[in-house]
């Protein structure tokens, strides 16, 4: 009896710690533990290592996993998605050997951070109730939605720095803004370092909310409306464009309903021209770097090379990776490694088997946002979001989500 109770507690410990881990994803809580010296007089988030609440919760989750009575290997050799992720992390770690800015301490800690992605993927894979994972993610993003609406209404932060909120107001320089005619609006951050990251998380959460069971129809659409309103307050054009495109791709919708998102998407693409022009300098940097370093700079090294290709002095906020994850990986991994990884990925997805339509669309949506931003590769929260969706759509769920008219099966 006592043994059975202890076994139950260990299993529940893993389940609840994993759910708490998912709940913590949006909260940018952490402390700086290492900053790679590069002599610019300010902290570069792309060459710094933070110990986050997520790291601690992941460790607790892994301890519960290892003490479960039916132990399973963390190495998922039969999972194609896991092998693709493993290849990406292996290339990123190996690229530190020829990194432009050599720093053994940073390289070691960065590799530990990347290996955490594998552990996170494996923990999600071994969840016995993946639908609970989605519910927790939707819950935490609805909380973020309320934060976003409050911030946008107040036009300043809510004083939630203990939860990872950035400090911002109309008097703070370099805060993310949107010009609406003569009106200057501060975009909503939630507890993320930038509104675009909040936009990416909301994109995924909105699509996850569509998977709620049919008996939650009223609640489902209320939660979707809340999150869509929050997404609008971020003014994240890439996330909005991705949502409109995946909405048009949803199966089971009448053709004439698809004309609306397509028309709105076309208008948004036109609006994105400004964003593309703003990013042209980053594209030029990437082209110059590839000419000088065809074998790659080393993962997380883009910002350290910007001074060598810039013709003008850069301000602190100018030190950002190129706003395109594909160009970013190309410049940091190098042309040969990027091509090898691309071929392996295409071969693995020759006959894809996606568990549910909405999770497939969430992954497609993220890949679309990657055309206009870099956080899915350059920042820990972005990498975790990508791995989260990658893991969920690879699960052999056996129909754990509700079967709706939008389900391809």
NORWO-V630138 format. One record per residue. N is the residue number from 1. PHI is phi in whole degrees, -180 to 180 (none if undefined). OMEGA is omega in radians with two decimals (999 if undefined). NEAR is the number of other C-alpha atoms within 12 Angstrom. Layout:
N:PHI:OMEGA:NEAR
N:PHI:OMEGA:NEAR
//
This chain:
1:none:-3.14:7
2:-65:3.13:8
3:-65:3.13:10
4:-65:3.12:12
5:-66:-3.14:12
6:-65:3.10:16
7:-63:3.12:19
8:-62:3.14:19
9:-65:3.14:20
10:-67:3.11:26
11:-65:3.12:29
12:-68:3.09:23
13:-60:3.10:26
14:-64:-3.10:33
15:-62:-3.08:33
16:-74:3.09:28
17:-67:3.09:32
18:-67:3.12:42
19:-66:3.09:35
20:-65:3.09:29
21:-61:3.12:34
22:-65:3.14:40
23:-60:-3.07:29
24:-79:-3.03:35
25:-52:-3.09:43
26:-76:-3.01:45
27:-90:-3.05:35
28:-83:-3.07:35
29:-100:3.14:28
30:-178:3.11:27
31:-126:3.12:19
32:-72:3.13:18
33:-112:3.09:18
34:-156:3.11:24
35:-125:-3.13:27
36:-67:-3.09:32
37:-70:3.08:22
38:-143:2.90:22
39:69:3.11:14
40:-112:3.06:19
41:83:3.09:11
42:-150:-3.11:17
43:-79:3.06:22
44:-96:-3.08:31
45:-63:-3.10:30
46:-86:3.07:32
47:-124:3.13:39
48:-128:3.14:33
49:-117:-3.14:32
50:-116:2.97:30
51:-92:-3.02:24
52:-109:3.04:27
53:-60:3.11:26
54:-60:-3.13:33
55:-58:-3.11:33
56:-67:3.14:22
57:-66:3.09:30
58:-65:3.10:37
59:-62:3.12:23
60:-63:3.13:27
61:-61:3.14:35
62:-67:3.10:36
63:-63:3.09:22
64:-61:-3.14:29
65:-64:-3.08:36
66:-68:-3.12:23
67:-97:3.05:21
68:-68:-3.09:24
69:-65:3.12:19
70:-103:-3.06:14
71:-76:3.05:17
72:-126:-3.11:17
73:-69:3.04:17
74:-75:-3.14:24
75:-89:-3.04:23
76:-103:-2.99:25
77:-70:3.12:14
78:-96:-3.10:16
79:-99:-3.09:25
80:-63:3.14:28
81:-62:3.11:37
82:-63:-3.13:35
83:-66:3.08:27
84:-65:3.10:31
85:-62:3.12:37
86:-61:3.13:29
87:-64:3.14:27
88:-63:-3.13:34
89:-70:3.11:32
90:-62:3.12:26
91:-63:-3.12:33
92:-63:3.14:40
93:-70:-3.14:29
94:-65:-3.13:25
95:-64:3.10:35
96:-67:3.14:32
97:-68:3.12:24
98:-116:-3.11:25
99:-60:3.14:30
100:-61:-3.13:31
101:-105:-3.06:29
102:-78:3.10:23
103:-150:-3.02:25
104:-62:-3.12:20
105:-65:3.12:20
106:-63:-3.13:31
107:-60:-3.14:32
108:-64:-3.13:23
109:-67:3.09:24
110:-63:3.12:37
111:-64:3.07:28
112:-62:3.11:23
113:-61:-3.14:31
114:-69:3.10:36
115:-66:3.05:30
116:-60:3.12:31
117:-62:3.09:36
118:-65:3.13:36
119:-64:3.11:37
120:-63:3.12:43
121:-60:-3.10:40
122:-65:3.12:37
123:-63:3.09:45
124:-64:-3.12:43
125:-62:-3.07:36
126:-93:3.09:35
127:-68:-3.13:33
128:-81:-3.13:23
129:-132:-3.09:28
130:-62:3.12:34
131:-64:3.09:28
132:-66:3.11:26
133:-61:3.12:37
134:-64:3.14:37
135:-60:-3.14:28
136:-66:3.14:30
137:-64:3.11:35
138:-62:3.13:37
139:-60:-3.08:32
140:-66:3.11:32
141:-78:3.02:42
142:-68:3.04:37
143:-63:3.08:27
144:-62:3.12:45
145:-63:3.12:40
146:-66:3.05:29
147:-59:-3.08:39
148:-62:-3.14:40
149:-65:3.12:30
150:-66:3.13:26
151:-61:-3.10:33
152:-67:3.11:34
153:-67:-3.10:20
154:-79:-3.08:20
155:62:3.00:29
156:-162:-3.13:30
157:-71:-3.06:33
158:-101:-3.12:27
159:74:-3.10:19
160:-103:-3.10:23
161:-62:3.09:20
162:-65:3.12:16
163:-99:3.10:25
164:101:-3.13:28
165:-69:3.06:30
166:-76:3.05:29
167:-89:3.14:30
168:-154:3.06:33
169:-163:-3.11:26
170:-66:-3.11:20
171:-93:-3.11:14
172:-84:3.13:15
173:-73:3.05:13
174:63:3.01:18
175:-78:-3.12:25
176:-70:-3.07:32
177:-128:3.04:29
178:-135:-3.14:24
179:-89:3.09:12
180:-115:-3.02:11
181:67:3.11:7
182:-92:-3.10:7
183:-93:3.12:9
184:-106:-3.06:16
185:-108:3.03:25
186:-83:-3.12:35
187:-77:-3.11:44
188:-77:-3.11:46
189:-106:-2.89:50
190:62:3.04:47
191:-109:3.12:40
192:-104:3.12:42
193:-74:3.14:33
194:-155:3.14:36
195:-59:-3.13:42
196:-64:3.12:40
197:-71:3.03:48
198:-58:3.12:49
199:-61:3.12:49
200:-65:3.11:53
201:-64:3.13:53
202:-66:3.07:52
203:-56:-3.14:52
204:-66:-3.09:47
205:-65:3.11:49
206:-60:3.14:45
207:-69:3.06:42
208:-65:-3.11:43
209:-65:3.08:41
210:-63:-3.09:40
211:-86:3.12:41
212:-60:-3.10:33
213:-58:-3.08:22
214:-62:-3.13:18
215:-73:3.06:13
216:-107:-3.01:16
217:-58:-3.13:17
218:-63:3.13:15
219:-63:-3.12:17
220:-58:-3.07:26
221:-73:3.05:22
222:-68:3.13:18
223:-68:3.10:33
224:-63:3.13:31
225:-62:3.12:23
226:-59:-3.07:29
227:-73:3.09:42
228:-66:3.07:37
229:-60:3.11:28
230:-64:3.11:42
231:-61:3.11:44
232:-63:-3.14:32
233:-72:3.09:39
234:-79:-3.04:43
235:51:3.10:37
236:-83:-3.05:37
237:-65:3.14:41
238:-67:3.13:43
239:-68:3.11:44
240:-65:3.10:44
241:-62:-3.13:39
242:-62:-3.14:42
243:-64:3.13:42
244:-65:-3.14:36
245:-67:-3.10:33
246:-70:3.06:34
247:-64:3.10:36
248:-67:-3.14:27
249:-86:-3.09:27
250:-59:3.09:31
251:-73:3.07:22
252:88:3.12:19
253:-88:3.09:20
254:-68:-3.02:15
255:-58:-3.07:15
256:-68:3.08:12
257:-69:-3.12:18
258:-77:-3.14:21
259:-67:-3.12:18
260:-64:3.13:18
261:-63:3.11:26
262:-67:3.11:24
263:-66:3.11:19
264:-64:3.12:23
265:-63:3.11:26
266:-63:3.09:21
267:-64:-3.13:18
268:-70:3.06:25
269:-60:3.09:25
270:-62:3.13:17
271:-68:-3.12:19
272:-72:3.12:26
273:-56:3.12:17
274:-62:3.13:15
275:-63:3.13:24
276:-65:3.14:23
277:-63:3.11:16
278:-63:-3.06:17
279:-96:-3.09:24
280:-58:-3.13:18
281:-62:3.10:25
282:-64:3.10:34
283:-65:3.11:32
284:-66:3.07:25
285:-59:-3.11:33
286:-61:3.13:39
287:-63:3.13:27
288:-64:-3.14:26
289:-64:3.14:37
290:-64:3.09:27
291:-65:-3.09:18
292:-87:-3.06:19
293:-132:-3.10:28
294:-65:3.10:24
295:-89:3.03:28
296:99:-3.14:39
297:-86:-2.94:38
298:104:-3.08:42
299:-60:3.13:46
300:71:-3.07:47
301:-111:-3.05:46
302:-60:-3.06:47
303:-67:-3.14:41
304:-73:-3.12:36
305:-100:-3.01:34
306:-66:-3.14:33
307:-63:-3.07:24
308:-73:-3.12:19
309:-115:3.14:25
310:-85:3.13:23
311:-93:3.13:12
312:-130:3.08:11
313:-69:-3.09:14
314:-98:3.03:19
315:-81:-3.11:16
316:-52:-3.10:19
317:-77:3.08:19
318:-79:-3.12:24
319:-79:3.12:28
320:-131:3.04:34
321:-63:3.09:43
322:-58:-3.06:42
323:-82:3.08:37
324:-167:-3.02:32
325:-66:-3.11:36
326:-75:3.04:32
327:-66:-3.12:32
328:-63:3.11:42
329:-65:3.12:43
330:-62:-3.12:40
331:-74:-3.08:45
332:-87:3.10:45
333:-80:-3.02:44
334:98:-3.07:38
335:-62:-3.10:29
336:-60:-3.10:21
337:-65:3.14:29
338:-64:-3.14:30
339:-67:3.12:21
340:-62:3.14:19
341:-63:-3.14:28
342:-63:3.13:21
343:-63:3.13:16
344:-62:-3.13:21
345:-65:3.14:23
346:-63:3.13:16
347:-64:-3.13:16
348:-69:-3.11:21
349:-100:3.11:18
350:-61:3.08:11
351:-127:-3.06:10
352:-67:3.07:17
353:-126:-3.12:21
354:-90:-3.06:30
355:-73:-3.10:29
356:-150:-3.09:36
357:-61:-3.03:34
358:-70:3.10:40
359:-73:3.03:39
360:-63:-3.14:34
361:-66:3.10:39
362:-63:3.11:44
363:-67:3.09:36
364:-61:3.13:33
365:-60:3.12:40
366:-64:3.13:46
367:-65:3.06:35
368:-69:3.12:30
369:-61:3.13:40
370:-65:3.06:34
371:-72:-3.02:31
372:-124:-3.12:41
373:-148:-3.02:40
374:-121:-2.94:38
375:-65:3.13:41
376:-65:3.14:39
377:-113:-2.95:42
378:-86:-3.07:38
379:-119:-3.06:33
380:-60:-3.14:40
381:-61:3.11:40
382:-66:3.12:35
383:-63:3.13:34
384:-66:3.11:38
385:-62:-3.14:37
386:-62:3.13:41
387:-67:3.11:40
388:-57:-3.14:42
389:-69:3.14:44
390:-59:-3.13:38
391:-72:-3.09:41
392:-65:-3.10:43
393:-75:3.10:40
394:-94:-3.09:36
395:-65:3.01:36
396:-85:-2.93:24
397:-80:-3.10:25
398:62:3.11:18
399:80:-3.13:22
400:-69:3.09:24
401:-91:3.14:33
402:-64:3.10:27
403:-92:-3.11:22
404:-116:3.11:24
405:-65:-3.14:18
406:-86:3.13:25
407:-77:-3.10:24
408:-62:3.12:22
409:-96:999:17
//
